[in-house]
Amino acid sequence: MRIYNLIIPVVFSLLLSSCGSVTSFAFPGVYRLNIPQGNIITQEMVDQLRPGLTKRQVNFILGTPLVKDTFDQDRWDYLYSFQPGGGERVQERLTVFFENDQLTHFAGDFEQTPENEQFGKVSGTTESSGEVSSLNQ
């Protein structure tokens, strides 16, 4: 009888640790952290973008990009993901493009508004399909 008292907890802990989705299992009363990662980009920040802005000005408006391509210095990628405690992860992205140190266009998960209509008409697919709309000059 005494050996069963030792074996049952050991077997239960091994089974629990072998589950691949232990992180999705929530113990009652356990606090789950919100996890923000990357650059926080708002629609108001995107509305400040204008054709011809220098890299330094874009850096001032949007902050340092999360990804700077080593082989293409004229493309900056801003990524942001947020996972509320126990909820689904949400991700946004914005890519800005330069020529001769001046902003030419951007693409991403943000709407075109009257403030940034200088970039031209929206082309591409809608955001609801999971693809990115691009704004071209």
N, C-alpha and C positions, 0 to 999 in steps of 0.2 A: 504494500500500500504506500509505503514511504517513497519508493522509487517512482511511482506514478505521479506523486505530487511534484517531483522534480522534472519528469519528462514532459508533462503536459505544458507547462509554461515555456520550456525550451522549444518544443515543436511549434507552439503557437507563435513565438517570436520569430522563428525561422520562416514560417509561412508568411507572416506579415512583412518581413524584410525582403522576401523574394518577389513580392508584388511590384510590378513596374509602375503602377499608378498610385503609390502610397501618398504622393504629394497631393493628389486630387481627393484623397480621403480626409475629411475634416472631423476632427475631434470636437465635440460640443464645448463651447466656451473658450476655444483657442483663437487668439487674435491673428488674423492674416494681414500681412503688410501690403500696402500699395507699392508698386514697383514702377517708377518713372525712369526712362532711359533715353539718352540722346538730347537733341536740341529741341527746346520748346519753341515752336513757330506758330504764331497766331495769324488770323486773316488780316488783322490790322498791320502786322509787320509786312505781309506780302503786298498790301495795298500801297506801301511806301516805295516799292520797287518801280523804277523808271528806266527806260532804255537810255544807255549812255552812262549810267552810274559806274564809278570805278570799283575795283575789287575792295579797296579800302572802305568805301562808302557802304557797299553791300555787307562787308564784315561788321561795320558799325551797326547796321540795321538788324541783321539776322544773327550776328555772333559768328564765332569760329565754326566752320563746317565740321561735321562729324567725319566725313570722308573727303579727302583731297586726293584725286587720282595722281599718282606719281608720273604717269606717262602722258596725262592730259591736264595741264595746269589751268585750262580754261573751263573746267567743269567742277562744280562743287556740289556735294550731296549732303542734304540735311535730313536726318532720320529721327523720328521720335516714336517711342512706343510706351504705352501705359497699360499696366495690368492692375486693376483694383483688386484688393484682397479677396481671393476666391472667385473673381470674375474673369471674363474673357479679355484677352489682350487686344488693344486697339493700336494700330500703327499708321503714321502719316509720313509722307516724304515730300521733299521739295528739292529739285535740281535746278541750279542756275548755271547759265552758259555765258561765257565772255569771248570777245574777240578784241585783240589789241588793248587789253586791260579795261574794256568797257562791257557792261551788261548788254546782251543782245536779246535773250529770251529766257524763260523759265518753264518748267513742267512740274507737275505734282498733283497733290490731293487738295488743292485750294481753288476756290471759285474766282472767275474773272469778274471784277467789279468795275464801276465807272472810274475809280481811282487809278486802276492799272490798265485801262483800255488802250493805251498807247502800244501795247504789245500785239494788237490785232485780234482777229476772231479766233475762237476756240476751235481747234481741230482735233480729231481723234475720237476716242470712245468715251462713254460716260463712266463716272466713278463707280456706279452701282454694279458694273460688270467686273470690277476688280482691276481694271486696267487704268492707266494714268492718262488724264487729259493733258494735252500739251498746248501751250500758248506760243504761237509763232509770230514773228515780226512781219 
